[in-house]
Every structure is written in structure tokens, then in C-alpha cells.
Amino acid sequence: MTLKQLISLLPRLVKYNLKIIFAGKFIWFLLAAFLFFALFMFQSAWNRVEINEGLIYNLLMFPCVLLVFYPAVFGIQNDEDSRILEILFGIPNYKYKVWGIRLLMIYVAIFVILIAFSWLATLLLYPVNPLEMATQLMFPILFFGNLAFMFSTITRSGNGTAVLMIVIGIVLLIFSNTPLIERSFWNIMLNPFSIPRNFLPVIWEGIIIKSRIFLLVASIVWMLIGLLNLQKREKFV
């Protein structure tokens, strides 16, 4: 296959894999994410709240979590329900060739969508750097997405993983608002565009860098644990 043929085949390949990843519901999740984002923007404008980069970051958080939630939580169960899990286990290095590629495609798709949403926010609400905004949002998305993927390989149940992730999300949300965690790099929900008062910019930048390193390392650990769990064939078949 020539490079030109591969490039022409790539859009169809991406479309096909997204259809598998989202179980044919990608367009509905994208529409839901857009509607939530549009609703949040309308509420912010209607209530005349102070609009800045920090607000745009918060407005985008829920829609992108919504996009990563379904494929990360229900992916393994969908493979099992469609009876293709046994076939996939027959593929050498299945965990990398199938789920490694799936996770990559999920995050690339979400990154592109975030850039588009950020550009829309620039047009309608407040000027932001779409690339920077999307990049910063990808750190918590990687954390939650890979954490959900890891738990899905342990529970093997989409519903069980969903309940677990909702409970974890609520707990993290509560702790992120405590004085001890709120302004530290341990805060999963840390908003890098919302600089606290009486904070030196240099200190705040250091906290942001530590936060992103922490989220990235944790994301890699969750993903590796999930991929290693997929080696235990007897758990899934």
C-alpha cells in the first residue's frame, strides 16, 4: 500500500474506529457535549458573571469529561457483549494494537473537539488560545479517562465502573474545595487559568507544572495497569 493510498484510507479508518469506540453513538455524545457547553455559555452570559480564561476552562471541563466517559467506561464490556473479545485476544499484543490505539484515537478526537469548542468560546464569550486551553484540559481528561479504563479492566462491568467513577468524581470534587488541597498540585481539578489572590506568578507557575506532572504520571500508571490487566485472559473469557 502506497503512502497516498494510506492517507486516502485514513479518514475512513478513523470514522470506523470511532464508530466502534463509541458503539455508534459518537454523534450523540458530541451533540450532548456541545449542548451542555452552549447551555453553560448562555447561563454565564445571562447571569453576567465575570468572564475570563478560568471560566472558559471550567465551562469546557464537563463536556470533555462526558466525551471520554462512555468509551473508557464501557469499552471492555462492549467488546464482551459483542462477543469479539475472544477474537481480539487472538491478536498478538492485543492490548497495544487494539486498546492502545483506541485510547490514542479517543484522546486525539477529544483534543480536536476541545480546540473547536475553545475557538467557539473565543467568538462568543472571551478570547482564549484554543491550543493552550485544549492542552491544559487534556491533563485531567487523561487522568479520568485512564482511571476509568483501569477500573473497567478490573470490574469488567460498564455499569459498575460508571458508579465507581461517579463516586470518585464526587469525592475528588469535595476534596478539591478544601483549603488544604484547593491551591496545591494535588488538586485534580486545579484551574491553571484561575490565579488565586496574593499568589506570586512564579509560585503559581511552579504549582501548575507540578500538577501537570502529577496528572501525567498518574495517567500513565492507570493506563499501564489497565493494559497489564488485559493480559489476564481468564478474567475476561
Secondary structure by P-SEA (a helix, b strand, c coil): ccaaaaaaaaaaaaaaaaaaaaccaaaaaaaaaaaaaaaaaaaaaaacccccaaaaaaaaaaaaaaaaccccccaaaaaaaacaaaaaaaccccccccaaaaaaaaaaaaaaaaaaaaaaaaaccccccaaaaaaaaaaaaaaaaaaaaaaaaaaccaaaaaaaaaaaaaaaaaaaacccccccccccccccccccccccaaaaaaaaaaaaaaaaaaaaaaaaaaaaaaacccccc
